[in-house]
């Protein structure tokens, strides 16, 4: 049954939730519903309405072939396009994977091989020439980069540096290094811009056109925006905007290993490879794949699951497309860009996963 709810956000003092990284104390609402029924809808809606999980704009759950929960804050609707920020990275990873259908891909290919038109910029530091495609996919490029702790108003912020550059590809390929490539995870939206250009070059199409042709059109997604970057490239790091229901469609595609109505839109082996854990040490205590996130087994969001196959795309403020294949669940969240995305994780443990089991 499809449940559609629109609600306003109240301003309240919340004494029932304390969030310290992975520790949640949230016993205010008593017993949790164990299935997607009216009690589930009422309980989760109550929390969403008062902002218990942060400043969310929408919350949608797909399970076992149907939309079982659909909530929008006041001013938001199924038709409204919403920035998804770094969810764009996972879409870019999928696009790169599609190119492997016609061309084998070498994860050990280095920057000079991937960007032959920029060899002079790359060669200004011989170590930079050793950065591989896998290093870019796993955010272990070694670039001197900080887009998290440095204010966006500072030119030392990596994203600000990129935005102020006339050629984003050259700006990345000539950027200074701080670590040996392949050794340390550093979150870097600029490397995803490079990945987008690798995909576009292999497809011989602009990235947004390729994704539209290969993913959006087959799913019936027509209402979307993708911001360009200087030099005719696309902002593959954070430039995409989508509606919440269309995010669910993408989640269903990912849930099914890249298959849609009998057609394998994304190679199954790439979906499996890209969504598995490749990096276990990140600043947020999460695991990382090829532009995808995973919860470690001891994370409280998944501790109650017998199988931890959960993977998700995540963007600034908590924009989320999350899949739990063994539960046949997709969760989509949109939120204010200033929101703490981790505040919404307890709903998975307390409501979504128990109801789906």
N, C-alpha and C positions, 0 to 999 in steps of 0.2 A: 504494500500500500504506500502511495506517495503522500508524504505529509509536508505541507508547505506552510511555513510560519514566518511572519514578518514582525519584528519586535524592536522596541527602542532600548537604548542603553541607559540605565540609571547610574547615578553617582552615589556610591555607598562606601562605607568602611567595611572591609572584609576581614573578619577575625578568623574565619574558618580555614584559610589557606595560607600556609607558609611555604615559600619556595626557596630552597637553598641548593641550587644545582640539581642534584638528583634526589633530594629529600623533599617529600610532600607530606604535609599533615592536612587532611581535608575530610574530617569526619562530621561536618556540620549537617549534611543532608541525609545521614543515616544509610539504610540498606540500599544497595545499588540494583537497578533493574537487571535482569538476566536474559532479556530478549528484546528485540525491537518492537515494542508494543506501546500502548498509550502511556503507560507508566514511564517508559524510557523517554518518550517524547516530552512529557511533562517535566521530568527531572532535569534532563539536559537543557531544555529550553529555559527553565528557571535560572540555571547557572549562566547561560549565555546572555540572558536579558540583563543580569546585574553586573556583567563584566567579570565574572568569576575567573574566566580563563584569559583575561586580557581584553584589549580593545579590538574585538573581532568584527568583521564585516559580513562574513558568511561562513556557514558550517554545513557541509553536505556529506552524506554517507550513502554509498552504494553497496548493497549486499545481496548475494544470491539472485542476481538478475533483476533487481529493482532498486529504485531510490527509496530508502527507508527513512530518511530524515533530511530535511532541507530547511534551513533557517537563514534569514537575512536580517541584519540590523536596519533600523530606520534609515531611509535614503538609499538603500541598496536593493538590488533586484536581480533576477536571473538574466536580464538583458544587459545589465551594466558591465562594461568592460573594466577590468581592474588590473593595475600593474602587478605582475607576478615576480618581478625582479629576478633573483638568481634561480628561480625555477627554469628560467631560460637556459641555464647551463645544462640541465638534464636533457632538454629538448635538443640542444646542440649536439650533445653526446649521441643521442639517438640518430640524428641526421648523419653524423660521421659513420655510425654503424651501418646505415643503409647503403652507403657508398661501397661497403665491402662486398656487396652482392656481385658487383661487376669487376671490382679490382681488389686483389688481396691487399691487406694493410700490414705494414711492418711497424710494430710498436717500438722497435729500436731505431727507426728512422730519425735522423738528427735534424736540427734546424736548417743547416745548409741544404739538405735534401728536400725538406718540406717547403722551404722558401728560397728557391734558387735566384729569385730576382732581388734578394736582400742579402746576398752573401757578404758584401762589403760591410754592412752594418753589423752583421753577426760576427764577422771575423775580427772586429776591433777588440774582442776578448776571446782568446783561444778556448777558454773553458766553456764559454757560451756555445761554442760549436759542438759540444758534447751533449747538450740538452736533447732528450729524446721525446718522441710523441707520447710515450707512456709517462714521462715526467710531467708533461703538460696536463694529461688526463687526470693524474693523481695529485696535482697541485704541489709537486716536488721539483719545480723548475730551478730553484735556487736564486731567483730574482730577489733583489733588495726591495721589499714591498710591504706596506702596511696600509690596509684600507679599513681596519677594524678599530684600532686604538687611537689613531691620529684623526683629528677633526677634519671633516670634509672642506672646511675653510682654509686648511693648510695645504700648501703645494707639496708637502711631504706625504700627504695621503695619496696612495697609489691611484685611486679612481680619479681624484682631482687632477693629478699629473696626466692621466690618460685623456680626460675631457679637454684639457688645455692644449693637447697635441694636435698638430695638423694632419698627421698620418699615424693612426693608432697602431698599425702593424709595425711600422718602422720604429715607433716609440717603444714598443715592447721588445723588438728584436735587438735594439741597441741599449737596452736598459742594463744598469749595473747589477752585478751578482753579489749576494751576501752569504750564500752557502754553496756547497758542492752539489751539483744537480743530482737528484735522485735520493737525497738523504733526509731532507726535512720538509714536512708539510707547512706551507705558507699559503693561506687563502688569498687567491689572486684572480680577480675578474678579468684582468688583461690576458691571461693565458687562455681563457675561454674564447676571447676574441680571436686569438690565433687559431684555436681549434675550429672555430666557425669558418675561418678562411681556408683551412686545410680541407674541410668538407666541401666548401663552395668550389675550390679548385678541382677537387676530384670529381665533383658533379658537373663541372663546367656551367654552373648556374649561380646566381646570387643566392645566398643562404635562405632568405625568407621565401623566395620563389620555390626553392627546392623543398623546403619543409611543407609549404602549402601543397605542392604537387604530390609529395610522397606520404604525408601524414594528415594534414588538415582536411584536404578535399575528400579523401576516402572516408573520413570520420564525419563528414558533413559540417565541419567547422568553417564558418564563413565570416564571422564577426571577430576580427582580431587586429592588433596593431603591433608593428615591430619597428623600433626606432633605428634609423641608420646611423652610421658613424662616419667621420671624415674619410675621404678617399674612396667612396663607393662601397665600403664594407658595411656589414650589419653589426649592431651591438649585440653580440652573442652572449655577453656576460650578464646583462640585466635588462634588455630592451623590450621584452615581450609583454603584451597585455592581452588578457583573455576573459571570457565570462566564466563564472563558477561552474555552470553545467557543462561547458566545453572542457574545463579542467577535469571533470569527472569522466568525460569521454576519453581523454588522454590517459587517465588513470586506468580505465578499463583496458585500453590497449596495452599498457605496461603490465597490468595484472595478468594478462593472457600471453605474456612473453613475446609481444610484438605482433600477435595474430589478430586479425579483424575480419569477421564474417567469411572465414575460409581463406583469406589472403594473408600471407606473412609479410606485413609492411616493414617490420624491422627484423633483421635476421635473429633467430632464436638464440644462436650461440653468442651473438654480440650482447643481447639483452642479459643473458646469464653472466657473461664475463664482466660487463660494465657495471652491473648492480651488485656484484659480490664485493666483499671487503678487500681492499688493497692497502689501505692505510689504517693503522689502529691508534695512532697518536695524533689527536687534533686538539685545539684549544678548548673545545666544548665537550670533551669526553665522548664524542661520537666517532664512528668509523666512516671511512670514505672509500668510494669506488672510483669509477671513471665518471666524475661529475654527479654522482649520486651519494646520498647519505644512508647510513644504517645505524641502528641502536646496537651497542654491545649487549651481550647476553645478560649482564648484571644491571643494565639500566632499568629503573623502576617502571618505565613505560611498557616493557615487554617481559618483566620478570614472571608474570603469571602465565605466560604462554609456554606450551609444551614445545612448540617449534618457533624459533625466531627467524622468520624469513622476511621480516618487514624491511622495506626500503622506501626511500622517499626523496622527492625533490623539494628543496626549501629555498625561500627567498626572504629578503629583508622584511622584518616585522612579523614573520611567521606565515608567509604565503606557502601553502603546502599542497602537494599531491602525494598521498601516502598509500602504499599498497601492502596488504598482508595476504599473499596468495593462498596459504593453506586455510584461511578463513573466508576467502572470496570477498574481501572487503577493500573498498577504496574510500579514503577520507580526503576531502578537499576543504581547505581553510583559506580565507582571505582576511586581511587584517590591516590596521593602520601601520604605516611604515615605521612609526616610533614604538610599536609594540614589542614586547619581549616574546619571541616565538616559543621559547621553552615553557611559558606559562600554560600553553594549551596541551602539553603532553599528558598531564594527569587525566584528561578526559578519555584518552585512549585506554589507560589502565582501568579506570573506574567505570566506564560506560561502554565504549565501542567494542573492545576486545571481549569482555565478558558476555555481552549480548550476542556476539557473532559465534561464540564457541558452542 
